[in-house]
Amino acid sequence: MFLTYLLRELSNRRKQTVIIAAGMALAIALVIVVSGVAAGVKNAQSSVLESVYGVGTDVTVTQTAEPGADGPGQRFAFGSGDGTTADDGSTEVAQSTLSAARGAATFDSSALTTVEGVDGVAAATATLTLENSRFSGTLPDFSQGAAGGAGTDDATGGGTDAGTQAAPPTGGADGAGGSAFDVDQFSVTGLDPAADAVGPLTSASLVDGRSFTADDAGADVVVLDQTYATSAELAVGDTLSVGDADVTVIGVVASTSSDAATASDVYLPLDTAQALSGLTDQISDVSVTAASASGIDALKADLQTALPDATVSTQSDLASSVSGSLSTASDLIGKLGTWLSVVVLAAAFLIAILFTVSGVSRRTREFGTLKAIGWSNARITRQVAGESLITGVVGGVAGVAVGLLGVLVVNVVAPTLSAAAAAETAGPGAGAAAGEGGAGGAGGGGFGQQVVQATADVALHVPVTPSVVLLAVGLAVAGGLLAGAVGGWRASRLRPAEALRSVA
Amino acid sequence: MTDARETSIRSTSTSTSTSTALPASPGETDPTTASGGTAPMYTLTAVTKTYQQKKRTVTALDGVDLVIPAGQMVAVQGPTGGGKSTLLQMLGALDRPTSGTVQLGDSELSAAGDRALAAVRAREIGFVFQGFNLVPTLTAAENVETAFADGSTPRADRRAAVEAALASVGLAERADHLPSELSGGQQQRVAIARALVKQPTVLLADEPTGSLDEATRDEIMDLLEGVWRDRGLTLVIVTHDSAVARRAQRRLRIAGGTVAELGS
């Protein structure tokens, strides 16, 4: 009887049922899409962060750079005897420098020992983030001009005598005294070759050659990011100039995520990187794996206490360092999407409640009659609540279907979001250098005190988990029950005497 | 919150006579039934019912004393606003008096809680309304089945009782029809079947022929008289129609909240 009555009422009041169910479906679909997109954006952020810090990193320890600590910038100094002079008199010069990446402060490696001594640390490894700049080019034969005039390099004269007829310089890049210079930069990360539990290479897979072993400590060997190796036309066995040393390529790695490149172009053993850069016993960050996922906040606090001058960041802190359109999407979905879902959900609930109460009011005589013939308040409330619940469930099922369709559309379209994971530093102008686009590769910090550690174009993939579907159905059931409870309460307050109102 | 009156019906008297002597025919008046002779089905003592209406107190029933013996057919007439509805609500356990007592058989209704009153309605009383008051989305059989309010009767028993009730009002063939597919007279027959299916001791009819034409009115009254006679029900009919009222054993007139005997 209960089910028969319920289904007859719903089918008889089809328009009202459809409106309530459609409102609920819209809200549920929105919840699924927003939740899915939020999860997708979060996954994309994690993907970018993992490419920088590696899988399993719960906390990173860095040092805040002092404003202006980078100094005037890189400088290449050539002596008079440097370079190789060709037959036409032009001189080929080349020089590499390996230094700390701009904006990435270095600190004493004893911090690693301190970190490892803190309770709750399961594993920790130190890295040194560097930047290699190679300056190369061709200088013209300036001796032609010097030979034809007087006063050049004269300690008293100071400069070329304008009164002489100097011959123009020859040679150089264009054969007429011109010059051409190339500046090649790539990022270098020094890491513990024995570390395999945590660190940047935990999110990389070997493509060619071999990865580091403990025996590589202090050796002049490198592992290259696949994207960089391709662009620089380098392969296993080739030699690469890093700083003032030639190092041998022993392997090529690629990010395990298809969405992003690895954290650096070139990987060196930590002590080799320290030696080549002159940053002995210096590191730029420590990646930490917590012993317990639930103890990360406490671990952060303990690390901050142990290293008061350091910047300690959890994954959620680091997520805020992801910039670009991915960040915009994250903000959008986090604010507008969530509020939109809440508003639509509230509106759907309200519509369901109002229609249910309105339906109860229209059925006053019906419920009054049922009460008159002995129906209890509880039975009438159950009947009304049942009708609302089924309407909510129908709306929920439809909403899940529409939501899944929306997710499918997003996944088919797969909008590309650019992302940049940046280690933020202090000082005026911070944030200026968070760049966009460009797969893989690290860029240098600009005027702003921020260094981009990795950029990536991330294709948004929206996951759908059973928990999201259950949440959606749960919300639909809750909406139906809420509307039913209000409607049932309204029905239970009707006086059975209403049924006799027609009596004069 | 628990209603202080949410208690079981309490018995206030012990009837020594349980037999009900039906009159030989409708319309035959036994003057002793108003005060004794058979066990009273209803005993109303000094029943007053007042309402607050726009800061004004309206007295719908004013110290009504009334005894309705079991098995009696009573017609209640009176002007609009005279208190017919209120009296029927008291008899039907739909409302409680402001003062005085209403006793149905051995059960005192005045102080009973909502749940107890609902149980009395489900067990003892059948209602027939002027507007039929059928659930429009349910078939005739399903409407009759709604009378099994507590859902404790087995499904097979319910179905059998519904079939028998519909057959008793001549609508066995219309069991699967919706109310909208039935005439007014047929709808009222369904309503009568709904009222009778649970074998009540009292049948209260609120203008049962008010929405029907003359021929159908007579059919319905024949039906009501038939079941009253066959089942020994106590039948109370509120009506404006003197032709209907004249078929009752006893006629009451209620006006200004007071009840007076009209005789047969």
Interface residues (C-beta under 8 A of the other chain):
Chain A: M1 F2 T4 Y5 R8 E9 S11 N12 R365 E366 T369 L370 K371 A372 I373 G374 W375 S376 N377 R379 R495 P496 A497 A499 L500 R501 S502 V503 A504
Chain B: P79 T80 G81 K84 S85 L88 Q89 G92 L94 D95 D114 R115 A118 A119 R121 A122 R123 I125 G126 F127 F129 Q130 G131 N133 V135 P136 T137 L138 E142 E145 T146 A147 F148 A149 D150 G151 R194 A195 K198 D206 E207 G210 V238 H240
